Protein backbone atom coordinates (compact mmCIF):
# COMPACT_ATOMS: atom_id res chain seq x y z
CA UNK A 1 0.00 0.00 0.00
CA UNK A 2 1.23 3.48 -0.75
CA UNK A 3 1.92 5.77 2.24
CA UNK A 4 -1.15 7.92 1.51
CA UNK A 5 -3.50 4.94 1.77
CA UNK A 6 -1.94 3.78 5.04
CA UNK A 7 -2.40 7.22 6.56
CA UNK A 8 -6.01 7.33 5.31
CA UNK A 9 -6.73 3.85 6.75
CA UNK A 10 -5.22 4.89 10.09
CA UNK A 11 -7.36 8.03 10.21
CA UNK A 12 -10.51 6.03 9.40
CA UNK A 13 -9.72 3.52 12.15
CA UNK A 14 -9.07 6.32 14.68
CA UNK A 15 -12.28 8.07 13.61
CA UNK A 16 -14.30 4.90 14.07
CA UNK A 17 -12.74 4.35 17.49
CA UNK A 18 -13.57 7.91 18.56
CA UNK A 19 -17.18 7.45 17.43
CA UNK A 20 -17.80 3.90 18.68
CA UNK A 21 -15.82 3.80 21.96
CA UNK A 22 -17.93 6.35 23.92
CA UNK A 23 -21.12 4.61 22.83
CA UNK A 24 -19.83 1.23 23.98
CA UNK A 25 -18.62 2.70 27.27
CA UNK A 26 -22.02 4.34 27.84
CA UNK A 27 -23.87 1.10 27.11
CA UNK A 28 -21.56 -0.77 29.47
CA UNK A 29 -22.20 1.80 32.21
CA UNK A 30 -25.95 1.57 31.60
CA UNK A 31 -25.90 -2.23 31.88
CA UNK A 32 -23.80 -2.02 35.04
CA UNK A 33 -26.24 0.44 36.63
CA UNK A 34 -29.17 -1.80 35.72
CA UNK A 35 -27.42 -4.75 37.36
CA UNK A 36 -26.73 -2.69 40.49
CA UNK A 37 -30.33 -1.45 40.63
CA UNK A 38 -31.50 -4.86 41.75
CA UNK A 39 -28.64 -5.32 44.21
CA UNK A 40 -29.56 -6.49 47.71
CA UNK A 41 -27.65 -3.61 49.31
CA UNK A 42 -29.75 -1.05 47.41
CA UNK A 43 -32.95 -2.80 48.46
CA UNK A 44 -31.85 -2.73 52.10
CA UNK A 45 -31.08 0.98 51.85
CA UNK A 46 -34.55 1.63 50.42
CA UNK A 47 -36.16 -0.38 53.23
CA UNK A 48 -34.21 1.58 55.87
CA UNK A 49 -35.21 4.88 54.28
CA UNK A 50 -38.88 3.87 54.24
CA UNK A 51 -38.70 2.83 57.90
CA UNK A 52 -37.00 6.14 58.77
CA UNK A 53 -39.69 8.10 56.91
CA UNK A 54 -42.46 6.24 58.71
CA UNK A 55 -40.89 6.73 62.13
CA UNK A 56 -40.22 10.42 61.45
CA UNK A 57 -43.92 11.14 61.07
CA UNK A 58 -44.43 9.96 64.62
CA UNK A 59 -47.64 8.62 66.10
CA UNK A 60 -50.97 9.69 64.69
CA UNK A 61 -51.93 12.21 67.36
CA UNK A 62 -55.01 14.31 66.91
CA UNK A 63 -54.16 17.93 66.18
CA UNK A 64 -56.28 19.02 69.18
CA UNK A 65 -53.83 17.27 71.53
CA UNK A 66 -50.95 19.50 70.48
CA UNK A 67 -50.34 22.78 72.22
CA UNK A 68 -49.92 26.03 70.28
CA UNK A 69 -46.14 25.92 70.83
CA UNK A 70 -45.94 22.46 69.26
CA UNK A 71 -48.07 23.44 66.27
CA UNK A 72 -46.22 26.69 65.68
CA UNK A 73 -42.53 26.47 66.55
CA UNK A 74 -42.15 30.15 65.68
CA UNK A 75 -43.64 32.11 68.51
CA UNK A 76 -43.24 35.61 69.83
CA UNK A 77 -41.28 34.37 72.83
CA UNK A 78 -38.41 32.62 71.06
CA UNK A 79 -38.20 34.38 67.67
CA UNK A 80 -39.84 37.33 65.96
CA UNK A 81 -42.27 36.32 63.26
CA UNK A 82 -44.13 37.80 60.33
CA UNK A 83 -47.58 36.44 59.62
CA UNK A 84 -48.51 35.89 55.98
CA UNK A 85 -51.41 38.11 54.95
CA UNK A 86 -52.67 35.48 52.50
CA UNK A 87 -52.72 32.26 54.51
CA UNK A 88 -51.86 33.37 58.05
CA UNK A 89 -48.78 31.16 58.41
CA UNK A 90 -46.11 32.49 60.80
CA UNK A 91 -42.74 32.99 59.09
CA UNK A 92 -39.34 34.10 60.37
CA UNK A 93 -38.71 37.84 60.45
CA UNK A 94 -36.08 37.73 57.66
CA UNK A 95 -38.14 35.52 55.30
CA UNK A 96 -38.91 36.97 51.89
CA UNK A 97 -41.60 34.46 50.90
CA UNK A 98 -44.19 32.55 52.92
CA UNK A 99 -43.12 28.98 53.66
CA UNK A 100 -46.66 27.69 53.10
CA UNK A 101 -48.15 29.52 50.08
CA UNK A 102 -44.96 31.18 48.66
CA UNK A 103 -46.55 34.62 48.63
CA UNK A 104 -44.06 37.48 48.91
CA UNK A 105 -44.09 38.83 52.47
CA UNK A 106 -44.39 42.55 53.14
MDAnalysis code that builds the backbone (N, CA, C; Angstrom):
import MDAnalysis as mda
import numpy as np

u = mda.Universe.empty(318, n_residues=106, atom_resindex=np.repeat(np.arange(106), 3), trajectory=True)
u.add_TopologyAttr("name", ["N", "CA", "C"] * 106)
u.add_TopologyAttr("resid", np.arange(1, 107))
u.add_TopologyAttr("resname", ["UNK", "UNK", "UNK", "UNK", "UNK", "UNK", "UNK", "UNK", "UNK", "UNK", "UNK", "UNK", "UNK", "UNK", "UNK", "UNK", "UNK", "UNK", "UNK", "UNK", "UNK", "UNK", "UNK", "UNK", "UNK", "UNK", "UNK", "UNK", "UNK", "UNK", "UNK", "UNK", "UNK", "UNK", "UNK", "UNK", "UNK", "UNK", "UNK", "UNK", "UNK", "UNK", "UNK", "UNK", "UNK", "UNK", "UNK", "UNK", "UNK", "UNK", "UNK", "UNK", "UNK", "UNK", "UNK", "UNK", "UNK", "UNK", "UNK", "UNK", "UNK", "UNK", "UNK", "UNK", "UNK", "UNK", "UNK", "UNK", "UNK", "UNK", "UNK", "UNK", "UNK", "UNK", "UNK", "UNK", "UNK", "UNK", "UNK", "UNK", "UNK", "UNK", "UNK", "UNK", "UNK", "UNK", "UNK", "UNK", "UNK", "UNK", "UNK", "UNK", "UNK", "UNK", "UNK", "UNK", "UNK", "UNK", "UNK", "UNK", "UNK", "UNK", "UNK", "UNK", "UNK", "UNK"])
u.atoms.positions = np.array([
    [0.843, -1.179, 0.000],
    [0.000, 0.000, 0.000],
    [0.885, 1.238, 0.000],
    [0.481, 2.222, -0.766],
    [1.230, 3.476, -0.752],
    [1.050, 4.197, 0.579],
    [1.990, 5.082, 0.949],
    [1.919, 5.770, 2.241],
    [0.646, 6.591, 2.420],
    [0.074, 7.134, 1.397],
    [-1.153, 7.922, 1.513],
    [-2.330, 7.071, 1.934],
    [-2.397, 5.843, 1.423],
    [-3.498, 4.942, 1.770],
    [-3.367, 4.427, 3.203],
    [-2.164, 4.222, 3.661],
    [-1.939, 3.777, 5.044],
    [-2.380, 4.871, 6.012],
    [-2.008, 6.098, 5.698],
    [-2.403, 7.223, 6.559],
    [-3.919, 7.376, 6.571],
    [-4.554, 7.243, 5.399],
    [-6.005, 7.333, 5.314],
    [-6.670, 6.213, 6.120],
    [-6.172, 4.988, 6.009],
    [-6.727, 3.850, 6.748],
    [-6.581, 4.075, 8.250],
    [-5.433, 4.610, 8.669],
    [-5.217, 4.887, 10.087],
    [-6.201, 5.943, 10.594],
    [-6.417, 6.980, 9.812],
    [-7.363, 8.034, 10.213],
    [-8.789, 7.497, 10.297],
    [-9.173, 6.624, 9.367],
    [-10.514, 6.034, 9.405],
    [-10.670, 5.161, 10.649],
    [-9.664, 4.377, 10.956],
    [-9.718, 3.523, 12.153],
    [-9.814, 4.375, 13.418],
    [-9.020, 5.438, 13.503],
    [-9.067, 6.322, 14.677],
    [-10.420, 7.006, 14.763],
    [-10.959, 7.441, 13.621],
    [-12.280, 8.068, 13.615],
    [-13.368, 7.119, 14.084],
    [-13.327, 5.891, 13.620],
    [-14.304, 4.895, 14.067],
    [-14.181, 4.633, 15.562],
    [-12.947, 4.563, 16.054],
    [-12.740, 4.345, 17.486],
    [-13.326, 5.507, 18.298],
    [-13.071, 6.735, 17.835],
    [-13.567, 7.912, 18.561],
    [-15.091, 7.955, 18.562],
    [-15.722, 7.455, 17.510],
    [-17.181, 7.454, 17.435],
    [-17.780, 6.285, 18.215],
    [-17.203, 5.111, 18.115],
    [-17.798, 3.896, 18.678],
    [-17.455, 3.709, 20.159],
    [-16.259, 4.056, 20.581],
    [-15.822, 3.797, 21.962],
    [-16.716, 4.466, 23.005],
    [-17.059, 5.761, 22.893],
    [-17.930, 6.349, 23.916],
    [-19.303, 5.683, 23.985],
    [-19.827, 5.287, 22.835],
    [-21.120, 4.606, 22.827],
    [-21.034, 3.277, 23.562],
    [-19.993, 2.518, 23.300],
    [-19.833, 1.231, 23.977],
    [-19.611, 1.414, 25.475],
    [-18.828, 2.427, 25.841],
    [-18.619, 2.699, 27.273],
    [-19.927, 3.104, 27.951],
    [-20.740, 3.924, 27.275],
    [-22.017, 4.338, 27.844],
    [-22.942, 3.141, 28.016],
    [-23.019, 2.288, 27.001],
    [-23.873, 1.104, 27.113],
    [-23.397, 0.166, 28.218],
    [-22.089, 0.042, 28.381],
    [-21.558, -0.772, 29.474],
    [-21.918, -0.179, 30.829],
    [-21.812, 1.132, 30.960],
    [-22.195, 1.798, 32.209],
    [-23.678, 1.597, 32.477],
    [-24.504, 1.737, 31.454],
    [-25.945, 1.571, 31.596],
    [-26.285, 0.162, 32.082],
    [-25.659, -0.839, 31.466],
    [-25.901, -2.227, 31.878],
    [-25.435, -2.459, 33.312],
    [-24.302, -1.880, 33.675],
    [-23.802, -2.023, 35.040],
    [-24.736, -1.397, 36.055],
    [-25.285, -0.215, 35.723],
    [-26.236, 0.440, 36.634],
    [-27.527, -0.361, 36.750],
    [-27.978, -0.952, 35.648],
    [-29.172, -1.803, 35.717],
    [-28.933, -3.020, 36.602],
    [-27.742, -3.588, 36.517],
    [-27.419, -4.749, 37.356],
    [-27.364, -4.346, 38.823],
    [-26.832, -3.160, 39.097],
    [-26.734, -2.694, 40.489],
    [-28.087, -2.283, 41.049],
    [-29.022, -1.909, 40.181],
    [-30.331, -1.455, 40.629],
    [-31.034, -2.527, 41.441],
    [-30.846, -3.765, 41.074],
    [-31.503, -4.860, 41.755],
    [-30.626, -5.477, 42.847],
    [-29.566, -4.818, 43.208],
    [-28.643, -5.318, 44.211],
    [-29.317, -5.348, 45.584],
    [-28.975, -6.323, 46.377],
    [-29.563, -6.488, 47.707],
    [-29.238, -5.299, 48.619],
    [-28.042, -4.745, 48.492],
    [-27.650, -3.606, 49.315],
    [-28.536, -2.400, 49.038],
    [-28.866, -2.170, 47.777],
    [-29.748, -1.053, 47.411],
    [-31.138, -1.280, 47.992],
    [-31.633, -2.497, 47.911],
    [-32.955, -2.802, 48.463],
    [-32.981, -2.585, 49.975],
    [-31.913, -2.957, 50.663],
    [-31.846, -2.730, 52.103],
    [-31.839, -1.243, 52.419],
    [-31.121, -0.458, 51.630],
    [-31.081, 0.983, 51.854],
    [-32.464, 1.596, 51.655],
    [-33.200, 1.134, 50.643],
    [-34.552, 1.632, 50.423],
    [-35.472, 1.261, 51.585],
    [-35.332, 0.041, 52.110],
    [-36.161, -0.380, 53.230],
    [-35.870, 0.464, 54.470],
    [-34.577, 0.743, 54.725],
    [-34.215, 1.578, 55.871],
    [-34.766, 2.986, 55.723],
    [-34.700, 3.525, 54.517],
    [-35.210, 4.878, 54.280],
    [-36.721, 4.929, 54.484],
    [-37.431, 3.910, 54.036],
    [-38.878, 3.865, 54.240],
    [-39.219, 3.768, 55.719],
    [-38.464, 2.958, 56.460],
    [-38.697, 2.834, 57.900],
    [-38.417, 4.156, 58.598],
    [-37.352, 4.853, 58.180],
    [-37.000, 6.137, 58.772],
    [-38.092, 7.167, 58.487],
    [-38.630, 7.171, 57.261],
    [-39.694, 8.102, 56.914],
    [-40.952, 7.835, 57.726],
    [-41.271, 6.576, 57.938],
    [-42.460, 6.241, 58.711],
    [-42.292, 6.614, 60.174],
    [-41.105, 6.413, 60.722],
    [-40.892, 6.735, 62.130],
    [-40.762, 8.230, 62.344],
    [-40.363, 8.966, 61.310],
    [-40.220, 10.419, 61.450],
    [-41.560, 11.109, 61.548],
    [-42.610, 10.507, 61.002],
    [-43.922, 11.141, 61.075],
    [-44.500, 11.040, 62.478],
    [-44.001, 10.102, 63.238],
    [-44.434, 9.965, 64.623],
    [-45.803, 9.323, 64.719],
    [-46.329, 9.229, 65.926],
    [-47.640, 8.620, 66.105],
    [-48.728, 9.524, 65.532],
    [-49.853, 8.932, 65.243],
    [-50.974, 9.688, 64.690],
    [-51.758, 10.347, 65.816],
    [-51.253, 11.468, 66.318],
    [-51.934, 12.207, 67.358],
    [-52.965, 13.116, 66.736],
    [-54.068, 13.316, 67.418],
    [-55.011, 14.312, 66.909],
    [-54.403, 15.707, 67.057],
    [-54.731, 16.585, 66.152],
    [-54.165, 17.931, 66.175],
    [-54.601, 18.674, 67.427],
    [-55.788, 18.347, 67.973],
    [-56.284, 19.025, 69.182],
    [-55.368, 18.779, 70.375],
    [-54.668, 17.637, 70.390],
    [-53.835, 17.274, 71.533],
    [-52.560, 18.103, 71.590],
    [-52.177, 18.728, 70.497],
    [-50.952, 19.505, 70.481],
    [-51.198, 20.904, 71.014],
    [-50.227, 21.414, 71.738],
    [-50.340, 22.781, 72.219],
    [-49.964, 23.743, 71.105],
    [-50.241, 25.025, 71.297],
    [-49.919, 26.026, 70.280],
    [-48.427, 26.082, 70.008],
    [-47.592, 25.871, 71.018],
    [-46.144, 25.920, 70.829],
    [-45.669, 24.756, 69.960],
    [-46.335, 23.596, 70.081],
    [-45.942, 22.455, 69.260],
    [-46.406, 22.617, 67.820],
    [-47.562, 23.227, 67.621],
    [-48.068, 23.441, 66.272],
    [-47.256, 24.514, 65.575],
    [-46.953, 25.582, 66.272],
    [-46.219, 26.686, 65.678],
    [-44.899, 26.873, 66.407],
    [-43.808, 26.330, 65.879],
    [-42.526, 26.469, 66.555],
    [-42.045, 27.916, 66.582],
    [-42.526, 28.734, 65.669],
    [-42.153, 30.152, 65.680],
    [-43.156, 30.885, 66.559],
    [-42.734, 31.359, 67.653],
    [-43.644, 32.109, 68.513],
    [-42.976, 33.411, 68.925],
    [-43.747, 34.289, 69.447],
    [-43.241, 35.605, 69.827],
    [-42.185, 35.514, 70.925],
    [-42.211, 34.457, 71.713],
    [-41.284, 34.374, 72.835],
    [-39.884, 33.971, 72.411],
    [-39.750, 33.093, 71.393],
    [-38.415, 32.618, 71.058],
    [-37.850, 33.234, 69.783],
    [-38.695, 33.819, 68.912],
    [-38.200, 34.381, 67.667],
    [-39.262, 35.311, 67.104],
    [-38.848, 36.424, 66.533],
    [-39.835, 37.329, 65.964],
    [-40.343, 36.756, 64.648],
    [-41.636, 36.914, 64.415],
    [-42.274, 36.316, 63.256],
    [-43.037, 37.363, 62.458],
    [-43.272, 37.011, 61.200],
    [-44.131, 37.800, 60.327],
    [-45.223, 36.857, 59.871],
    [-46.469, 37.271, 60.029],
    [-47.583, 36.436, 59.619],
    [-47.946, 36.757, 58.176],
    [-48.142, 35.725, 57.382],
    [-48.509, 35.886, 55.975],
    [-49.920, 36.450, 55.894],
    [-50.095, 37.489, 55.086],
    [-51.413, 38.110, 54.954],
    [-52.360, 37.247, 54.125],
    [-51.829, 36.317, 53.345],
    [-52.670, 35.479, 52.496],
    [-53.199, 34.260, 53.237],
    [-52.289, 33.514, 53.878],
    [-52.717, 32.260, 54.508],
    [-52.615, 32.273, 56.029],
    [-51.964, 33.269, 56.605],
    [-51.862, 33.365, 58.053],
    [-50.766, 32.536, 58.678],
    [-49.874, 31.992, 57.890],
    [-48.784, 31.162, 58.408],
    [-47.704, 32.052, 59.016],
    [-47.220, 31.716, 60.233],
    [-46.111, 32.495, 60.803],
    [-44.799, 32.141, 60.100],
    [-44.030, 33.159, 59.748],
    [-42.738, 32.988, 59.091],
    [-41.681, 33.753, 59.864],
    [-40.418, 33.390, 59.700],
    [-39.338, 34.101, 60.366],
    [-39.288, 35.547, 59.881],
    [-38.752, 36.409, 60.723],
    [-38.705, 37.843, 60.450],
    [-37.969, 38.143, 59.144],
    [-36.883, 37.423, 58.845],
    [-36.080, 37.734, 57.664],
    [-36.520, 36.970, 56.419],
    [-37.658, 36.263, 56.462],
    [-38.141, 35.518, 55.302],
    [-38.677, 36.479, 54.250],
    [-38.429, 36.154, 52.993],
    [-38.914, 36.968, 51.888],
    [-40.236, 36.432, 51.366],
    [-40.384, 35.097, 51.390],
    [-41.599, 34.460, 50.896],
    [-42.185, 33.566, 51.976],
    [-43.498, 33.401, 51.956],
    [-44.186, 32.548, 52.919],
    [-43.790, 31.094, 52.682],
    [-43.529, 30.380, 53.783],
    [-43.119, 28.982, 53.655],
    [-44.269, 28.074, 53.265],
    [-45.500, 28.525, 53.419],
    [-46.664, 27.687, 53.102],
    [-47.194, 27.952, 51.693],
    [-47.496, 29.223, 51.366],
    [-48.147, 29.525, 50.082],
    [-47.221, 30.237, 49.100],
    [-45.976, 30.543, 49.512],
    [-44.956, 31.180, 48.660],
    [-45.338, 32.577, 48.185],
    [-46.214, 33.232, 48.929],
    [-46.545, 34.622, 48.633],
    [-45.417, 35.494, 49.171],
    [-45.106, 36.569, 48.448],
    [-44.057, 37.483, 48.913],
    [-44.549, 38.209, 50.165],
    [-43.714, 38.192, 51.204],
    [-44.089, 38.834, 52.465],
    [-43.782, 40.311, 52.416],
    [-44.569, 41.097, 53.126],
    [-44.393, 42.549, 53.139],
    [-43.404, 42.988, 54.181],
])
